[in-house]
Amino acid sequence: MRAKLLILCIAIILIACKSNQNIAGKYSSNFAENGFFITKIDLKHDKSFHYKFSGDLIHTELDGSFKIKDNTLYLRFDKLKREIDISDTITNWFNENPYDLKRENGIEYHLKYKIRGNRLYTYNLESGKIVRRIKKYTNRRKYIVFGPKCYKKEWYLRKIDE
């Protein structure tokens, strides 16, 4: 009985003392959202990041800084919403920040993600809940010869590089 209690106490201490994992690296969507859009984030060791959202006729590339608190990743872009540099060329004209600045736990952010292992789960901008499943479009039918060509699948950003 004492041995089980001792093992349980040691396990709790190890879990509580677990250091923050190395979050730096490149992340990418596990499949195209709505059949078109891919999100890529490059988190750097100096707490900066490069964000890329592209697909169909939309392409956005932004830089900024990030903070981590309670396994939540907060991204804050350098540009504010709808801010465009005059020095931007025509090709970068639509490269603007479409996200509102929010505040939570004393942290200002544009986007936030839940960290679970080597995956980042996004939060819905309106409801604030984690997006777990989205529609995935495919050329195959769900049930071999019949059924829809789209179904809901778990969606996240997976770590692709250290």
ROTORVEX-47754 format. One record per residue: x negated, z negated, y of N, C-alpha, C, O, CB in turn; residue in three letters. Coordinates in steps of 0.1 Angstrom, whole numbers, padded with zeros to 4 digits, always signed. Atoms other than C-alpha are relative to their C-alpha. Glycine has a CB too. Example, Ala and Ser with C-alpha at 12.3 -4.5 7.8 and 13.67 -1.06 7.14 Angstrom:
2
-0009+0000-0012-0123-0078-0045-0009+0000+0012-0019-0007+0012+0010-0012+0000ALA;+0009+0000-0011-0137-0071-0011+0008-0008+0011+0003-0009+0022-0004+0014+0005SER;
***
This chain:
162
-0008+0000-0012+0000+0000+0000-0009+0000+0013-0006+0007+0022+0009-0012+0000MET;+0009+0000-0012-0028-0009+0024-0008+0013+0002-0010+0017+0013-0010-0012-0002ARG;+0008-0013-0001-0047+0023+0016+0009+0011+0006+0004+0019+0014-0004+0004-0014ALA;-0009-0010-0006-0016+0044+0025+0002-0003+0015+0002+0007+0023+0014+0000-0007LYS;-0001+0004-0014-0012+0025+0057-0012+0004+0008-0011+0008+0019+0004-0015+0002LEU;+0012-0003-0007-0048+0029+0066-0002+0016+0002-0006+0020+0013-0012-0005-0008LEU;+0001-0015-0001-0047+0067+0059+0010+0005+0010+0007+0014+0018+0003+0007-0014ILE;-0010-0004-0010-0015+0070+0080-0005-0003+0014-0004+0005+0023+0013-0007-0003LEU;+0006+0004-0013-0032+0051+0109-0011+0010+0004-0012+0014+0016-0005-0014+0000CYS;+0011-0009-0003-0063+0073+0107+0006+0014+0004+0001+0021+0013-0010+0001-0012ILE;-0006-0013-0003-0041+0105+0106+0006+0000+0014+0004+0010+0022+0010+0004-0010ALA;-0006+0001-0013-0022+0093+0137-0011+0000+0011-0009+0007+0021+0009-0012+0001ILE;+0011+0000-0010-0054+0086+0156-0007+0013+0001-0010+0018+0013-0011-0011-0004ILE;+0006-0014-0001-0069+0120+0147+0009+0010+0007+0004+0018+0015-0003+0005-0014LEU;-0009-0009-0006-0038+0138+0158+0001-0003+0015+0001+0006+0023+0014-0001-0006ILE;-0001+0004-0014-0036+0118+0191-0013+0003+0007-0012+0006+0019+0002-0015+0001ALA;+0013-0003-0006-0073+0124+0198-0004+0014+0000-0015+0018+0004-0011-0009-0006CYS;+0003-0014+0002-0071+0161+0191-0003+0006+0014+0005+0004+0023+0011+0007-0006LYS;+0004-0005-0013-0090+0178+0220+0008+0014+0002+0013+0020-0008-0015+0003+0000SER;-0007-0012-0004-0075+0208+0238-0008+0012-0007-0020+0012-0007+0000+0003+0015ASN;+0007-0012+0006-0082+0240+0218-0005+0010+0010-0001+0009+0022+0011+0006-0010GLN;+0005-0010-0009-0101+0268+0232+0010+0011+0002+0012+0019-0007-0014+0006-0006ASN;-0011-0010-0003-0074+0289+0248-0005+0013+0005+0002+0023+0005+0010-0006+0011ILE;+0006-0012-0005-0097+0315+0263+0000+0011-0010-0003+0009-0022-0014-0003+0006ALA;+0000-0012+0009-0094+0350+0248+0010+0010+0005+0017+0008+0015+0002-0005-0014GLY;-0010-0011-0003-0073+0381+0248+0012-0002-0009+0011-0004-0021-0006+0014-0001LYS;-0013+0001+0007-0036+0380+0239+0008+0012+0002+0007+0019+0013+0008-0013+0004TYR;-0008-0012-0001-0012+0408+0232+0013-0002-0008+0013-0010-0017-0008+0013-0006SER;-0013+0001+0007+0024+0412+0222-0001+0005-0015-0009+0014-0018+0011+0009+0007SER;+0000-0004+0014+0030+0414+0184+0007+0013-0003+0005+0019-0013+0005-0011-0008ASN;-0007-0013+0001+0053+0444+0189+0006+0003+0014+0007-0006+0023+0011+0001-0011PHE;-0005-0004-0013+0067+0464+0218+0014-0005+0003+0023-0003-0005+0000+0016+0001ALA;-0013+0006-0004+0095+0446+0236+0010+0011+0004+0006+0020+0012-0002-0010+0012GLU;-0010-0010-0002+0127+0467+0237-0005+0014-0004+0000+0024+0001+0004+0000+0015ASN;+0006-0013+0004+0106+0495+0221-0009+0006+0010-0014+0017+0007+0011+0009-0003GLY;+0009-0006-0011+0086+0501+0253-0011-0009+0005-0022-0004+0007+0009+0004+0011PHE;+0008+0008-0009+0069+0472+0269-0010-0009-0008-0006-0016-0017+0008-0009+0009PHE;+0011+0008+0006+0036+0455+0259-0006-0009+0011-0008-0005+0022-0011+0008-0006ILE;+0006+0010-0009+0022+0423+0276-0014-0003-0006-0015-0006-0018+0009-0012+0001THR;+0013+0004+0004-0015+0416+0275-0005-0010+0010-0004-0008+0023-0010+0013-0001LYS;+0006+0010-0009-0033+0386+0290-0014-0003-0005-0016-0006-0017+0009-0014+0000ILE;+0014+0003+0003-0070+0380+0291-0003-0013+0008-0005-0014+0020-0010+0011+0005ASP;+0003+0013-0006-0076+0342+0297-0015-0002-0001-0021-0001-0011+0007-0011-0008LEU;+0015+0002+0000-0112+0335+0308-0003-0015+0001+0005-0023+0004-0005+0007+0013LYS;+0004+0014+0001-0132+0303+0305+0000-0007+0014+0001-0019+0015-0014-0001-0005HIS;+0000+0006-0013-0133+0298+0343+0014-0002+0006+0016-0003+0018-0008+0009+0010ASP;-0014+0003-0004-0095+0292+0344+0007+0012+0008+0016+0010+0015+0001-0012+0008LYS;-0006-0012-0006-0088+0328+0357+0006+0008-0011+0002+0006-0023-0010+0007+0009SER;-0006-0009+0010-0068+0355+0339+0003+0014+0006+0003+0015+0018+0013-0006-0006PHE;-0004-0014-0004-0060+0392+0340+0013+0003-0008+0013+0002-0021-0011+0011-0003HIS;-0013-0002+0007-0023+0400+0332+0003+0015+0001+0002+0021+0012+0011-0009+0007TYR;-0003-0014+0000-0012+0435+0322+0014+0001-0007+0015-0003-0019-0011+0009-0007LYS;-0013-0003+0005+0025+0445+0316+0002+0015+0001+0002+0020+0013+0011-0008+0007PHE;-0001-0015-0002+0030+0482+0308+0010+0005-0011+0012-0001-0021-0013+0007-0002SER;-0009-0007+0009+0054+0506+0291+0009+0009+0008+0011+0007+0020+0008-0010-0008GLY;-0009-0010-0006+0077+0535+0298-0006+0005+0014-0017+0011+0014+0014-0005+0002ASP;+0004-0004-0013+0073+0541+0336-0005-0012+0008-0007-0011+0020+0010+0007+0007LEU;+0004+0012-0007+0062+0505+0345-0014-0003-0004-0017-0003-0016+0010-0011-0003ILE;+0014+0005+0003+0026+0493+0348-0003-0010+0011-0004-0006+0023-0010+0012+0000HIS;+0004+0011-0009+0016+0460+0364-0012-0006-0005-0013-0011-0017+0012-0010+0002THR;+0013+0007+0003-0019+0445+0365-0002-0010+0011-0003-0006+0023-0012+0010-0002GLU;+0002+0010-0009-0024+0412+0382-0010-0010-0004-0013-0011-0016+0013-0007+0003LEU;+0010+0011+0003-0051+0385+0384+0005-0013+0006+0014-0013+0015-0014+0004+0006ASP;-0004+0013-0005-0047+0348+0390-0008-0011-0007-0018-0009-0014+0015-0002-0001GLY;+0006+0012+0007-0055+0313+0377+0011-0007-0008+0023-0005-0006-0006-0010+0011SER;-0009+0007+0009-0040+0292+0350-0003-0015-0002-0014-0019+0001+0000+0007-0014PHE;+0001+0014+0003-0034+0256+0342+0007-0003-0014+0016+0004-0017+0005-0009+0011LYS;-0006+0004+0012-0026+0239+0309+0004-0015+0001-0004-0024+0005-0010+0002-0012ILE;-0004+0014+0000-0005+0207+0306+0011-0001-0011+0020+0007-0012+0007-0004+0014LYS;-0009+0003+0012+0012+0194+0274+0004+0013-0008+0015+0016-0010+0013-0006+0006ASP;-0002-0012+0008+0007+0226+0254+0008+0011+0007+0014+0019+0001+0006-0003-0013ASN;-0006-0010-0008+0022+0247+0282-0010+0006+0009-0017+0000+0016+0012-0006+0009THR;+0009-0007-0008+0003+0274+0299+0007+0005+0012+0017+0012+0011-0006+0012-0008LEU;-0006-0004-0013+0011+0280+0336-0008+0011+0006-0020+0008+0009+0002-0012+0010TYR;+0007-0011-0007+0001+0313+0352+0005+0002+0014+0017+0002+0017+0003+0014-0008LEU;-0003-0002-0014-0001+0317+0389-0008+0012+0005-0020+0012+0005-0004-0013+0009ARG;+0007-0012-0004-0009+0351+0403-0005-0001+0014+0000-0010+0022+0010+0012+0000PHE;+0006+0000-0014-0031+0357+0434+0010+0006+0010+0011+0001+0021-0013+0007+0000ASP;-0010-0006-0009-0004+0379+0449+0013-0007-0001+0017-0011-0012+0002+0015-0003LYS;-0013+0005+0001+0029+0365+0459+0010+0011-0002+0007+0023-0003+0004-0007+0014LEU;-0010-0010+0004+0062+0382+0451+0001+0011+0011+0001+0009+0023+0014-0007-0001LYS;-0001-0012-0008+0064+0418+0465-0011+0002+0010-0010+0010+0020+0014+0000+0007ARG;+0011-0002-0009+0031+0414+0483-0009+0012-0004-0013+0013-0016-0009-0013+0001GLU;+0008-0012+0003+0011+0447+0485-0011+0000+0010-0009-0001+0022+0009+0013+0000ILE;+0012-0002-0009-0024+0452+0499+0001+0013+0007+0005+0023+0000-0013-0002-0008ASP;+0001-0012-0007-0027+0478+0526-0011+0009-0006-0010+0021-0005-0001-0002+0015ILE;+0011-0008+0005-0059+0489+0510+0003+0006-0014-0005+0015-0019-0012-0009-0002SER;-0004-0006+0013-0041+0498+0477+0002+0015+0002+0007+0019+0012+0013-0007-0005ASP;-0002-0014+0000-0040+0534+0468+0014+0003-0005+0021-0006-0008-0011+0008-0009THR;-0013-0003+0005-0009+0553+0459+0002-0003-0014+0013-0007-0019+0002+0016+0002ILE;-0002+0003+0014-0016+0548+0422+0003-0015-0002+0009-0019-0012-0013+0004-0007THR;-0003+0015+0001-0015+0510+0428+0011-0005+0008+0014-0017+0009-0013-0007+0004ASN;-0011+0003-0009+0015+0511+0451+0010-0009-0007+0015-0019-0001+0007+0012+0005TRP;-0010+0008+0007+0038+0497+0424-0006-0012-0007+0001-0019-0015+0008+0009-0009PHE;+0007+0011+0007+0012+0471+0412+0003-0012+0008-0006-0018+0015-0015+0003-0001ASN;-0004+0012-0008+0031+0442+0427+0005-0011-0009+0008-0009-0021+0010+0003+0011GLU;-0004+0012+0007+0041+0407+0416+0015-0001+0001+0021-0003+0012-0007-0013+0005ASN;-0015+0000-0001+0079+0408+0407+0005-0014-0003+0017-0016-0004+0005+0009-0010PRO;-0004+0014+0004+0080+0370+0398+0001-0010+0012-0008-0009+0021-0009-0005-0011TYR;-0001+0011-0010+0092+0341+0420-0009-0011-0003-0013-0013-0015+0015-0005+0000ASP;+0008+0011+0001+0070+0312+0426+0008-0012-0003+0018-0015+0004-0009-0003+0012LEU;-0008+0011+0004+0083+0281+0408-0009-0013+0000-0021-0011+0000+0006+0002-0014LYS;+0008+0013+0001+0072+0244+0406+0006-0009-0011+0018-0010-0012+0001-0007+0014ARG;-0004+0009+0011+0073+0221+0376-0012-0010-0002-0024-0005-0003+0003+0008-0013GLU;+0010+0010+0002+0054+0188+0371-0012+0001+0010-0023-0002+0007-0006+0001-0014ASN;+0010-0001-0011+0036+0194+0404-0009+0012-0001-0019+0013+0006-0009-0012+0000GLY;+0008-0012+0001+0022+0228+0393+0009+0012+0004+0020+0013+0000-0004+0002-0015ILE;-0006-0012-0004+0031+0260+0410-0004+0011-0009-0015+0012-0013-0004+0004+0015GLU;+0002-0011+0009+0035+0290+0387+0010+0011+0001+0020+0010+0007+0000-0006-0015TYR;-0009-0011+0001+0050+0324+0382+0005+0002-0014+0017+0005-0015-0008+0013+0005HIS;-0004-0002+0014+0051+0326+0344-0005-0012-0008-0016-0018-0004-0005+0013-0006LEU;+0005+0011+0009+0048+0299+0317+0002+0004-0015+0011+0011-0018+0006-0013+0003LYS;+0000-0003+0014+0040+0301+0280-0002-0013-0008-0009-0022-0003-0010+0010-0004TYR;+0002+0011+0008+0042+0276+0252-0011+0003-0010-0011+0014-0016+0013-0004-0008LYS;+0012-0003+0009+0009+0273+0232+0003-0006-0013+0006-0018-0015-0013-0006+0006ILE;-0002+0005+0014+0013+0270+0194-0011+0008-0008-0009+0019-0012+0014+0003-0005ARG;+0011-0006+0008-0019+0277+0175-0007+0011+0008-0011+0009+0020+0005+0006-0013GLY;+0005-0012-0007-0032+0312+0184+0011+0009+0006+0009+0021+0007-0009+0008-0009ASN;-0012-0007-0005+0002+0322+0198+0005-0005+0013+0004-0017+0015+0011+0001-0010ARG;-0006+0004-0013+0018+0321+0232+0015+0005-0001+0017+0017-0002-0007+0006+0012LEU;-0014-0003+0000+0056+0320+0233+0005-0001+0015+0002-0011+0022+0008-0010-0009TYR;-0004-0001-0014+0072+0330+0266+0013-0007+0002+0021-0010-0007+0002+0015+0004THR;-0012+0007-0004+0099+0312+0285+0009+0010+0007+0004+0019+0014-0002-0012+0009TYR;-0010-0009-0007+0131+0330+0297+0000-0004+0015+0000-0016+0018+0014-0002-0006ASN;+0001+0003-0014+0129+0332+0335+0013-0006+0006+0012-0015+0015-0003+0013+0008LEU;-0012+0005-0006+0166+0324+0341+0003-0014-0007+0006-0024+0001+0012+0009-0003GLU;-0005+0012+0007+0174+0297+0314-0011-0010-0001-0009-0022-0003+0005+0004-0013SER;+0011+0009+0002+0139+0282+0310-0002-0004-0014-0011-0013-0017+0002-0013+0008GLY;+0002+0003+0015+0142+0282+0272-0010+0010-0006-0012+0021-0001+0014+0001-0007LYS;+0010-0009+0006+0116+0296+0249+0007+0012-0007+0017+0010-0013-0008-0008-0011ILE;-0006-0012+0006+0123+0332+0238-0007+0001-0014-0019+0002-0015-0004+0013+0008VAL;+0005+0000+0014+0120+0331+0200+0001+0014-0007-0008+0018-0014+0007-0010-0008ARG;-0003-0012+0007+0135+0364+0189+0005+0011+0010+0013+0007+0019+0010-0001-0012ARG;-0005-0011-0008+0140+0398+0206+0003+0012-0009-0001+0012-0021-0010+0004+0012ILE;-0003-0012+0008+0152+0432+0195-0012+0008-0003-0021+0010+0006+0011+0009+0007LYS;+0011-0009+0004+0127+0453+0176+0007+0013-0005+0015+0013-0014-0009-0006-0011LYS;-0006-0013+0004+0135+0490+0173-0010+0007-0010-0022+0006-0009+0002+0010+0012TYR;+0008-0006+0010+0122+0510+0143+0007+0013-0005+0019+0015-0002-0002-0009-0012THR;-0006-0013+0005+0128+0544+0126+0007-0003-0013+0014+0006-0018-0011+0010-0001ASN;-0006+0003+0013+0138+0527+0093+0013-0008+0002+0015-0015+0012-0010-0008-0008ARG;-0013+0008+0000+0172+0513+0085-0003-0014-0005-0013-0016-0013+0010+0007-0009ARG;+0002+0013+0004+0175+0476+0080+0002-0002-0015-0005-0010-0021+0010-0009+0007LYS;-0003+0002+0014+0190+0479+0045-0003+0014-0008+0006+0019-0014+0014-0004-0003TYR;+0005-0012+0006+0170+0510+0032+0008+0012+0004+0002+0021+0011+0001-0002-0015ILE;-0007-0012-0004+0198+0536+0036+0011-0002+0010+0017+0008+0015+0006+0006-0013VAL;-0010+0003-0010+0223+0519+0059-0004-0012+0008-0014-0019+0005+0014-0002-0007PHE;+0002+0011-0009+0224+0494+0087-0007+0004+0012-0010+0016+0014-0010-0010-0007GLY;+0005-0004-0013+0211+0494+0122-0015+0002+0000-0022-0002-0009+0003-0011+0010PRO;+0014-0002-0001+0177+0506+0133-0007-0010+0009-0019-0009+0012-0002+0014+0005LYS;+0006+0010-0008+0172+0476+0155+0004-0014-0006+0016-0015-0011+0003+0001+0015CYS;-0003+0014+0005+0171+0439+0145-0008-0010+0008-0018-0006+0015-0002-0001-0015TYR;+0007+0011-0007+0159+0406+0160-0012-0004-0008-0011-0007-0020+0009-0011+0004LYS;+0012+0004+0006+0124+0396+0152-0008-0010+0009-0006-0009+0021-0010+0012-0004LYS;+0008+0010-0007+0101+0367+0162-0010+0008+0009-0017+0016+0005-0007-0010-0009GLU;+0009-0006-0010+0082+0377+0194-0009-0010+0007-0004-0021+0010+0009+0008+0010TRP;+0010+0008-0006+0051+0362+0208-0012+0008+0004-0013+0020+0000-0004-0012-0010TYR;+0013-0006-0003+0016+0370+0222-0010-0006-0010-0011-0018-0010-0004-0002+0015LEU;+0009+0005+0010-0010+0367+0195-0015+0002+0005-0017+0012+0013+0001+0007-0013ARG;+0014-0001-0004-0047+0361+0201-0007+0011-0008-0007+0011-0020-0007-0014-0002LYS;+0006-0011+0006-0066+0393+0194-0015+0000+0001-0022+0007-0006+0005+0013+0005ILE;+0014+0000-0002-0101+0384+0206-0004-0013+0005+0004-0020+0012-0004+0011+0010ASP;+0005+0012-0006-0122+0354+0214-0007+0002+0013-0012-0008+0019-0010-0006-0010GLU;
***
